[in-house]
């Protein structure tokens, strides 16, 4: 029950604009590695290999606590649905003449149908899959991820086909402290 209340409070603060956002120059790779380290035990319990790949020693302007929550939410979902492997990768890219940092969390699970993808980022939505009865989630994790990305002036979306796993993609624009506000 505590987990549900905590998630609802997190989401309420994010949606209302009352979440305390602290954009600071942070080592993007280090924040992700710390998040992954926290998930190693869960990955081992699920007999899942958790791998990472990306640049190191590169500072970006972000809220490191929110970035950790984002990675934790996405990676724990990936571990839950993975057959054996979860990969977390990040890199700089140029998309539509804009420099972004792209974070990808990929699993080798059952994938998500096009119909279910349309509902994924809605409150309390949980996609039911064969063999998934034991998991009790809140249906708020991806909604929280979407709100975190909005606060970072970024985007989140999914790439998936049934039977071929799922990849959640987050694109962070190259932000600097002087052009950030808490408003959207």
Secondary structure, DSSP 4 states (H G I P E B T S, - for coil): -HHHHHHHHHHHHHHHT-S----EEEEHHHHHHHHHHHHHHHHHHTT-EEEEEE--S-EEEE-HHHHHHHHHHHHHHHHHH-SSEEEEEEEEEEETTEEEEEEEEEE-SS---HHHHTTTTSTT-----TT-TT----S-HHHHHHHHHHHTT-EEEEEE-TTS-EEEEEEEE---GGG--S--
